Amino acid sequence: MNLNKVFVLGNLTRDPELRQTPGGQSVCSFGVATNTFYTSRTGEKKKKAEFHNIVAWGRQAEIISQFLKKGSLV
C-alpha cells in the first residue's frame, strides 16, 4: 500500500460548505489559497498564489464548518 501525505497551509478562499450524503455522513468542501514569494531573474520580488479545493468528511467536516470562515488560516 502506498501513502501520500500533503500539508496545505493557507487561507480559506470561501466559507466552508457543509452537506450530508444520503447515508447521513457529513461532507465539507472549501478552497485554500497558498502564497509563494520569489525573486525574478530581474531582481523583482513577486508573489504567486495557488488554489486548492479540499474536501473533509465526518466529524472533521462538522468542526471545519463550525469554526472556520472565509479568510481563516488553516
Phi and psi in degrees as a GROMACS rama.xvg file:
@    title "Ramachandran Plot"
@    xaxis  label "Phi"
@    yaxis  label "Psi"
@TYPE xy
-100.469  143.454  ASN-2
-132.658  127.496  LEU-3
-112.015  136.109  ASN-4
-123.754  133.515  LYS-5
-130.078  136.442  VAL-6
-110.85  122.51  PHE-7
-116.651  118.585  VAL-8
-119.209  119.432  LEU-9
-171.593  -161.838  GLY-10
-112.803  145.164  ASN-11
-67.7244  133.99  LEU-12
-90.4136  -15.6667  THR-13
-155.165  162.802  ARG-14
-64.0774  141.799  ASP-15
-62.519  142.482  PRO-16
-108.96  112.847  GLU-17
-98.1315  134.566  LEU-18
-144.774  171.252  ARG-19
-118.481  141.008  GLN-20
-76.659  164.724  THR-21
-57.5185  -25.7722  PRO-22
-83.6181  -1.91918  GLY-23
95.1175  2.51802  GLY-24
-78.4047  136.999  GLN-25
-80.4982  137.724  SER-26
-134.4  130.151  VAL-27
-125.555  129.756  CYS-28
-120.595  144.595  SER-29
-159.626  163.954  PHE-30
-109.774  145.579  GLY-31
-127.932  134.162  VAL-32
-106.497  130.193  ALA-33
-114.721  143.624  THR-34
-112.373  141.484  ASN-35
-123.553  131.762  THR-36
-109.961  135.343  PHE-37
-152.171  166.832  TYR-38
-109.667  127.756  THR-39
-73.3823  173.706  SER-40
-63.7086  -24.5368  ARG-41
-85.0814  -1.98602  THR-42
92.1894  3.06076  GLY-43
-82.7301  133.131  GLU-44
-80.0659  132.571  LYS-45
-130.954  158.692  LYS-46
-128.133  133.435  LYS-47
-125.49  133.703  LYS-48
-106.448  139.881  ALA-49
-120.392  144.27  GLU-50
-115.617  137.437  PHE-51
-127.234  135.738  HIS-52
-98.6389  124.866  ASN-53
-118.76  143.271  ILE-54
-127.812  128.177  VAL-55
-118.093  150.267  ALA-56
-123.476  158.248  TRP-57
67.4644  -143.319  GLY-58
-62.0469  -35.3279  ARG-59
-61.2263  -38.9073  GLN-60
-62.4599  -41.6968  ALA-61
-65.1409  -41.4542  GLU-62
-65.4494  -42.9273  ILE-63
-60.5444  -47.318  ILE-64
-67.7367  -25.6588  SER-65
-79.2194  -39.2555  GLN-66
-107.903  -19.6773  PHE-67
-105.619  150.563  LEU-68
-144.944  173.414  LYS-69
-52.0299  131.589  LYS-70
94.4024  -14.9402  GLY-71
-65.563  142.281  SER-72
-78.6211  129.606  LEU-73
